[in-house]
Amino acid sequence: MRTKPTLVPYVVQREGEEAAPNNLLLTTLGPGKYRLRYADEAPADRDLRGVLWARCSSGPVDDDMMPTGKPQWRMMHPLRQRATMQAMRCQVCVKPARTPIGYVFLSGPDTMDTSQTQILTAQPLVCARHVRASAELCPHLDGRPMVFLAQSAPLYGVSGVGYGYGSQGVQVVNRPDSPIPYNHPLISTVLASQLVRRLSSFRLVDLDELVQELERTP
């Protein structure tokens, strides 16, 4: 029988953390151009590029300011995902994620087309200490992740939904099946839920080989 894990990544959503009530409005910027906003918007509702983010409540934390409560393993808290991806910090411990040999990104087995010149990912980074733990804990990774070692990972955009006017007023009118770049003409009407980075300088490596290489590196 599988034992209950004692380590829970920072980005995992916890029981009791729920989406906040919807009080979205659209401000007219010009002919056919709008900006999505909250009626009671605060600066923290937008990322550094000005995109509006879905609100989600946050539960209690422990003495180390880490979330507590029963983990909802298949869900990432949108604001904690954004915080770790924005600052390039480890999704488990929130410490700087850069390793001596580059940035480590994990993805589910066979989920990425490595023939592409760039990889888009919303999966936050992991530090050298938590590479193996992340692979074992995350159901999405299934213990056998694709491992990308990147030298750079610039911001690309967000995953989210697009809003507009419909029969019910301000409502979702577009559900993109791929990440939305920051330079997209409709980005001002997007409600984001995940931050996305672009890997353009990377190599695909074996998990065990990566762990061994990190152990050999001073």
C-alpha angles and dihedrals in degrees: 000000000000113000121231110263116245094202119070119183117243092237096057113109115239132219110275095029104118140171112272121243114280114251099155126158136182121228117204112236097174141316106337092346123115142172122217116224144159120252088232098030122176128194091254090062090077131059125229091276093053098253117146117242134212112255121235129175119244123223130216122301133213129239090282091053091249119141119260133198134074110321120240093212100195095050132075120207103243097221095044089048089051093047095052095043093045094051096035093240132152115274090220107044102011092232121132107293102207112116126199089262101041143280119323120216123179128204135180117274113283093354098121130063102227092191088076118097091229135032123211116208139176093183107110120236127265128218123232092261095056104038096105095037091055092050091052099042104045114082089206091060094047093204091288108074131171104250120211120192107199132185092198135015113181122192113270108175142276144291112235147103133283123237132208142141118300141151090295096047117247105016145143109288101164132041106184116205092211135045118285115233119229090241094056112126092233097047090109090067097046125111105208128213103170135030115229130207129194121231108204100151107047147116130215111237138181114256095231092046091050092051090050092048091050091050090053094049116091 
